[in-house]
Amino acid sequence: MAKKASGISYEDIVRDVRAGDFKPIYYLMGEEAYYIDRIADYIVEQALTEDERDFNLTILYGSQTTGEDVINAAKRYPMMAERQVVIVREAQSLPHKEMLAFYAQKPMLTTVLVLCHKNGTIDRRTNMAKEIQKAGIVFESNKLYDRELPGFASSYVRRRGAEIAPDACQILCEHVGSDLNRIAGELDKLIVAVGEGKRIDTQAIQDHIGISKEYNSFELVAALSVKDVMKANRIVKYFDNNPKNFALQPTLSAIFKLFSDLMLAYYAPTKSEEGIANWLEQPAWQVRKNILPAMRIYSAMKVYQIIGEIRRTDGASKGVGGQKTSDGDLLKELVFYILH
């Protein structure tokens, strides 16, 4: 589920639009482009038939138009349709956008005006934001936390009538990162490749995305959590020998997540699998696979020291300290420190 930032979520908007409840103005803003694009596209899909779009869909770009042009477009009447839709992309670059405050005081009820403002937000205290909020919706699309990405991916696959194995989901999210549009694109490719209604597993990830099901940061974290020295070193060696299949920063993020979660787990009120899962807001299977075994192996002091070493490695990879060490060697040093 998309996180709420102003009392309304992506799911709320989609539900209302599906029911035919269109607001005269939507100001969609924030750092996560995925939800902004999906809402704008869904409004067009639900508000206009394909035939109606020829005359009643207007797409403007903030860098190529003005606030006055947007208002003039919004004040037009629809042609042979119940409503028209005006989409303003790159709204963050729209000159004189404050003029929209006056339009919002008396908007055209036969127009659905959608402003897409990416990589930033407007000040909600401004007159424009207040007037748009009264007349329609101001929605902020926030980046998801890394721990929320597998949930997004699983939900996306379910909506498409398919299923993805938890380990395959984790591997994909760690490989792709926090770009939801890219995650969705890779999942679309996988669903087509394995067939509608089929289960996406690690083999499918390896065959169609090019991620090894054995040599990835997900498996490295699993090896570190149980102190499997041979497996961890085998993965590190593979990364060192295949630099095109290895990126240090995502790998450090995955390792850091394990040990930062482990540190938090020590403070869980209940040390059961369920209690720690609730405390960390993680699936029980993930706690069972990584956290519980690691708690039996690593002391709190060792975890504290490892977190410090991860940060030192991150700094060294960015040139802190002046010495240039290859990413493969940095990972070797870090894994050796963790395991010994």
Secondary structure, 3 states (H helix, E strand, C coil): CCCCCCCCCHHHHHHHHHCCCCCCEEEEEECCHHHHHHHHHHHHHHHCCHHHHHHHEEEEEHHHCCHHHHHHHHCCCCCCCCCEEEEEECHHHCCCHHHHHHHHHCCCCCEEEEEEEECECCCCCCHHHHHHHHHCEEEEECCCCHHHHHHHHHHHHHHCCCEECHHHHHHHHHHHCCCHHHHHHHHHHHHHHHCCCCEECHHHHHHHHCCCCCCCHHHHHHHHHCCCHHHHHHHHHHHHHCHHHCCHHHHHHHHHHHHHHHHHHCCCCCCCHHHHHHHHCCCHHHHHHHHHHHHHHCCHHHHHHHHHHHHHHHHHHCCCCCCCCCHHHHHHHHHHHHHC
